[in-house]
Each structure stands twice: as C-alpha cells, then as structure tokens.
Amino acid sequence: MQRHVVNAWKWPSRFKRFNFTVDTCLFELNGESDSIFPIRSYNNQALASADLSRPQPRTYATSCVMEKDLPKDNSVSDMLVDSFGRLHNYLRISLTERCNLRCQYCMPEEGVNLTPSPQILSTNEIVRLANLFVSSGVVKIRLTGGEPTIRKDIEDICLQLSNLKGLKTLAMTTNGITLARKLPKLKECGLNSVNISLDTLVPAKFEFMTRRKGLERVMESINAAIDLGYNPVKVNCVVMRGFNDDEICNFMELTREKPINVRFIEFMPFDGNHWNVKKLVPYSEMLDRVVQQFKGLTRLQDHPSDTSKNFRLDGHHGSVSFITSMTEHFCAGCNRLRLLADGNFKVCLFGPSEVSLRDPLRSGIDDNGLKEIIGAAVKRKKAAHSGMFDIAKTANRPMVHIGG
C-alpha cells in the first residue's frame, strides 16, 4: 500500500502545521474524515446534491511531491519551500504581455500599458532563470502570456527549456489563434502539453468576448493538437453568468468523441475586468447543470496539488474539470510560482507582492544571490489568499500582465 507524507493544517485556526504519514488516502483529524483522492459517481441530481451539501472537511492536503520523492539528479532546494511546508515545483513563465485578442476578463476595454521591449526578459534571461528553478527542483514549466505564440523566438525558447535536465513537463496556455500552424514545430522543440482558451462555441459571442474574430481558428488548433497526439488537449473555459453559462453542456459534448479535457473556471477578479459576484457561476451550480443533463459522472483521482476537480462521463472519451479558485480555494496544496514577462517574480496569483529578478540579473548577480531573493519571496507567501471579495478590492495587475 502506498504511503503518503502529508502536510496538514487545522482550519480556520492559526494554520498550525504538522507532518504525519498515512497508509491510505483516508485520514481523520478532529473527528472529521475525508479522502485525499475522492472517487465519486453521480448517476442523478439527487446524489450530486447530497454530495455537495455534505459537511466539508477542514483539513487540507498539500503536494505529495516531497524531497525524498524527487530524482537524485534534481535535488530540492530550500528556496522552493515556503514557511508552511509547501514545495513549489511548478513554474509559470509569461513570455510577453502582448496578445492578439482582447478578452474582457483578461484585459481592460481601454487596453493596458505595455512594458517597453528592452525591459522584457530576453531568451537567454528566461533560460538562465528557468535553469535555476529546474536545478532547484522545479519539474514543470508552463509558458503563458499575453499570447505566448506571438513571441518570435517561441520555438527556440521551447527547445532550450525542454533540454533542461530534470524538467519533466513543458506546457503552454494559448488562445489558439495562431497555434495550428506553429504546433508541429513546437512539438518537435519539446512542447508536450497544451491548454487552449475558449469561452464560447458561438461565433458572435466569441467576437463579443474577445473583441476579435477567430473561433474557427481556435477550433482548428484544438483539432490540430488532437491530430498531433496531445492527450488530453485541455480547453479552458471561464464561465460567466449571462454570457456562456448556458453553454456548459455544449462544452461537455466536446469530450464525447475526442481526448479533450474541458476545464470550467470560476470567474476571477483582476484589475479592469469588471468582476462582480453576480457574474460568478460557482462550481456547485456548474456541476448540478452537468448532472441534470448527463448520466454516469465519475469523480477521478486528483493529485493534492491539482487546481481542478476532475470527472469523467460514462461513454465519453475525454473528461471535465472544475477550477474552483473562488468558492473552494486550493491554497493549501499550491505548488505554483510565476515569472512575469518583465522579470518580476510572483508567488501568488492573487497577491499584489512582486519582486524583480530582472534587475539583479542585469546587475550581474550570481545564481546564489538570485536564489536568496527567490527563497525570501517564497518564504513570505501567505497560507491562503484573502477570499474573493477582498481580492476584488485588492490592487493587482490585469491578467494579461500576470500571465494566464
């Protein structure tokens, strides 16, 4: 039987941390028990509603990726472990602030002030910083933007990053507008996972949301990724009440015949995107809509550091996931760090704190100095974000600046 080392907190007390080892995925704390890897089947709405209404556990598991589990040639540096014991082995790198769409939840209507090109990280700077993270224990890198595929040296960046010793996954999040023609080369250069953003299957809605045309090109990119063997092809859908919440079941149909993982994302607040709680469609409501329409929904096993709750429908080739950042946060299992296009380092998507790695890098600092800066920032990471209403009032960058 597999053993798991788990970091747990009592919630909502003072986040006291302790380590313990369990021989099964079921554990108990203060008389409350739950499964770290729950597997549940929903054959009708009543079952789903009963599950959703059950008392929620107050114990949260962090990543099961511990130092002892990593390969010896990719030892874990203390720089990646925060004061709550969370190991951060996943780095998201924004390659550019520029984008060929103008999605309303990502960019203010009036646009954004772009960082001047000389202040954007060069390829060599990206690779040097990425190598520092990977040699310290990062095993997954995701390239984001803006729109990463519009960066002219995207193939070279992918090739150099994929060759970093110890990196297991090189992924990309893209809007899919130019992906179809670039993906064959990107795959040759080592890109082995792809997420494509798509919030509607209706052309008029697509143009309204993105302020551009291009739905057919995005669908072409999804099919191109499938043809090239990406499995699954992840499709990110931000659900907003009154805009696309009536399309949830239409998106589910994408998973019937193809290896597509549709990922429904709760609408999140960022500067300039006019977030309002009335636009938020909570995970529980989305799940109810799926259960009402489809039979045989099965809960899949999730890794404790997953941001998504994952399901499969009987008879469907693909799967569906729900990213519940607002209503059921997953901060206790967070293993993600962010390097922005301008070289700022961010330890929490919703936290306003940033520290520049570009400036010391260009001032000639050595790797040990960079590690000290990174490690200090990671140690300052909070146990959890402040909640959706406080996030909405907190100054932060537009999503296009931060990276998807």
QUIZINOR-V614990 format. One record per run of one state. SS is the DSSP state (~ for helix, > for strand, _ for the rest). FROM is the first residue (numbers start at 0). LEN is the number of residues. Records with the same first field share a line. If there is no record, write none. Layout:
SS: FROM-LEN / FROM-LEN
//
This chain:
_: 0-3 / 10-6 / 22-3 / 29-2 / 35-5 / 42-2 / 53-5 / 59-7 / 69-2 / 74-3 / 81-5 / 87-2 / 94-22 / 119-3 / 135-4 / 144-3 / 150-3 / 162-6 / 174-4 / 188-4 / 197-5 / 210-4 / 227-5 / 240-4 / 253-6 / 266-10 / 280-2 / 293-3 / 299-8 / 313-5 / 323-7 / 333-2 / 339-4 / 346-8 / 356-1 / 362-4 / 379-8 / 393-5 / 402-2
>: 3-7 / 16-6 / 25-4 / 31-4 / 40-2 / 58-1 / 80-1 / 86-1 / 89-5 / 139-5 / 168-6 / 192-5 / 232-8 / 259-7 / 279-1 / 296-3 / 307-6 / 318-5 / 335-4 / 343-3 / 354-2
~: 44-9 / 66-3 / 71-3 / 77-3 / 116-3 / 122-13 / 147-3 / 153-9 / 178-10 / 202-8 / 214-13 / 244-9 / 276-3 / 282-11 / 330-3 / 357-5 / 366-13 / 387-6 / 398-4
//
